[in-house]
Amino acid sequence: MSKRTDEPKEVLNISAGNQPITEDPKPLKPEDRRTGDFKQDFWSAFRRIRPIDDLQSIGTIPCARESLLSGIAGGFGIGSVRYISKRMVGTATNWAVGSFVGISILMWENCRRKRAKELAQMKLIEKQFAHRHVSKLKRKDGSIPETSSSQGETPTSAPIV
């Protein structure tokens, strides 16, 4: 039996699609960058592969969940229709796998394009309205509003200008 606490939960940085907004990947270290030598570059890339860590963190990769679920559903649907129409398991399986891969790639690219556009808009808005940040707002009485309280809400005693 778990204990229920009335403490406020930490506010998460969640976008409209219930996905955490993650930062872009960090640049490669100088020793991991391409050198032009195929063998050295191959082994450098191979050393960075961590299958267990990658599979455990697949839910945190932006767009991965939606693209994989769409690919699975589309592959199942197209494979099922192909099997019902032709009654050949081999070709139905080929169509299912091919459509899974194709739909997943298309959904991945579409989602990444939308995400890049949204992040660019967010950066533009942040740059244009930097003076409107909550830390720089003042109340009419001259006090600065608190950014956090015990209830997780901002006090509303005086209107913010």
C-alpha positions as CSV (number, residue, x, y, z in Angstrom):
1,M,0.0,0.0,0.0
2,S,1.5,3.3,-1.0
3,K,1.3,6.4,1.1
4,R,-0.5,9.4,-0.4
5,T,1.2,12.7,0.1
6,D,-0.4,16.1,-0.4
7,E,2.9,17.6,-1.4
8,P,2.8,19.3,-4.8
9,K,4.4,17.4,-7.6
10,E,7.3,18.9,-9.6
11,V,6.1,20.8,-12.6
12,L,7.1,19.1,-15.8
13,N,8.0,20.8,-19.0
14,I,5.4,19.0,-21.2
15,S,4.3,20.1,-24.6
16,A,0.7,20.0,-26.0
17,G,1.2,16.4,-27.1
18,N,2.2,15.2,-23.6
19,Q,5.8,14.8,-24.7
20,P,8.6,16.2,-22.7
21,I,10.4,18.9,-24.6
22,T,13.9,17.6,-24.8
23,E,17.0,19.4,-25.8
24,D,18.8,18.8,-29.1
25,P,21.6,16.2,-28.9
26,K,24.9,17.4,-27.5
27,P,27.7,17.7,-30.1
28,L,30.2,14.9,-30.4
29,K,33.4,15.0,-28.6
30,P,36.5,15.7,-30.7
31,E,37.6,12.1,-30.5
32,D,34.2,10.8,-31.7
33,R,34.0,13.1,-34.8
34,R,34.6,11.7,-38.3
35,T,38.2,11.5,-39.3
36,G,37.9,10.3,-42.9
37,D,39.3,6.9,-42.1
38,F,36.5,4.5,-42.6
39,K,37.8,1.8,-40.2
40,Q,38.4,4.3,-37.4
41,D,35.1,6.0,-37.9
42,F,33.2,2.7,-38.0
43,W,34.7,1.5,-34.7
44,S,34.2,4.9,-33.1
45,A,30.5,4.8,-34.0
46,F,30.2,1.1,-33.0
47,R,31.6,1.9,-29.5
48,R,28.8,4.5,-29.0
49,I,26.1,1.9,-29.5
50,R,24.4,0.9,-26.2
51,P,21.4,-1.3,-27.1
52,I,20.1,-1.8,-23.6
53,D,20.3,1.9,-22.7
54,D,18.8,2.9,-26.1
55,L,15.8,0.5,-25.8
56,Q,15.2,1.6,-22.2
57,S,15.2,5.3,-23.2
58,I,13.2,5.0,-26.4
59,G,10.2,6.6,-24.7
60,T,12.2,9.8,-24.1
61,I,13.2,10.1,-27.8
62,P,11.0,12.8,-29.3
63,C,8.6,11.4,-31.9
64,A,9.6,7.8,-31.4
65,R,6.5,6.6,-29.7
66,E,4.0,8.1,-32.2
67,S,5.9,7.0,-35.3
68,L,6.4,3.4,-34.0
69,L,2.7,3.1,-33.0
70,S,1.6,4.4,-36.3
71,G,3.9,2.1,-38.1
72,I,2.7,-0.9,-36.1
73,A,-1.0,-0.1,-36.7
74,G,-0.4,0.6,-40.4
75,G,1.7,-2.5,-40.9
76,F,-0.9,-4.7,-39.2
77,G,-3.7,-3.2,-41.2
78,I,-2.0,-3.4,-44.6
79,G,-0.7,-6.9,-43.8
80,S,-4.1,-8.1,-42.8
81,V,-5.8,-6.7,-45.9
82,R,-3.2,-8.3,-48.0
83,Y,-3.6,-11.6,-46.3
84,I,-7.4,-11.5,-46.6
85,S,-7.3,-10.6,-50.3
86,K,-4.6,-13.0,-51.5
87,R,-4.4,-15.7,-48.7
88,M,-0.6,-15.9,-48.9
89,V,1.2,-15.5,-45.6
90,G,4.6,-14.7,-47.1
91,T,3.5,-11.7,-49.2
92,A,1.2,-10.5,-46.4
93,T,4.2,-10.5,-44.1
94,N,6.4,-8.7,-46.6
95,W,3.7,-6.0,-47.1
96,A,3.2,-5.7,-43.3
97,V,6.9,-5.2,-42.6
98,G,7.4,-2.9,-45.6
99,S,4.5,-0.7,-44.6
100,F,5.6,-0.7,-41.0
101,V,9.0,0.6,-42.0
102,G,7.6,3.1,-44.5
103,I,4.9,4.5,-42.3
104,S,7.3,4.8,-39.3
105,I,9.8,6.7,-41.4
106,L,7.2,9.1,-42.8
107,M,5.6,9.7,-39.4
108,W,9.1,10.2,-37.8
109,E,10.1,12.8,-40.4
110,N,6.8,14.6,-40.2
111,C,7.0,14.8,-36.4
112,R,10.6,15.9,-36.4
113,R,9.8,18.6,-39.0
114,K,6.9,19.9,-36.9
115,R,9.0,19.8,-33.7
116,A,11.8,21.8,-35.4
117,K,9.4,24.4,-36.5
118,E,7.8,24.6,-33.1
119,L,11.2,24.9,-31.4
120,A,12.2,27.7,-33.8
121,Q,9.0,29.6,-33.1
122,M,9.6,29.2,-29.3
123,K,13.1,30.5,-29.6
124,L,11.9,33.5,-31.7
125,I,9.1,34.3,-29.2
126,E,11.6,33.9,-26.3
127,K,14.0,36.3,-28.1
128,Q,11.3,38.9,-29.0
129,F,9.6,38.9,-25.6
130,A,12.6,38.5,-23.3
131,H,11.5,41.5,-21.3
132,R,8.2,39.7,-20.4
133,H,9.8,36.9,-18.4
134,V,8.1,36.2,-15.0
135,S,11.3,37.0,-13.1
136,K,11.2,40.6,-14.5
137,L,7.5,41.3,-13.8
138,K,6.6,43.6,-10.9
139,R,3.4,44.1,-9.0
140,K,1.6,47.5,-8.8
141,D,2.8,47.9,-5.3
142,G,6.4,47.4,-6.5
143,S,7.0,43.9,-5.1
144,I,8.3,41.0,-7.3
145,P,6.0,38.0,-7.5
146,E,7.3,34.7,-6.0
147,T,8.1,32.0,-8.6
148,S,7.1,29.2,-6.3
149,S,5.1,28.7,-3.1
150,S,4.1,25.8,-0.9
151,Q,1.0,25.1,-2.9
152,G,2.7,25.4,-6.3
153,E,0.6,28.5,-7.2
154,T,1.6,32.1,-7.6
155,P,0.1,34.5,-5.0
156,T,-2.7,36.5,-6.4
157,S,-3.1,39.3,-3.8
158,A,-2.0,42.1,-6.1
159,P,-2.4,42.2,-9.9
160,I,0.7,41.8,-12.1
161,V,1.5,44.7,-14.4
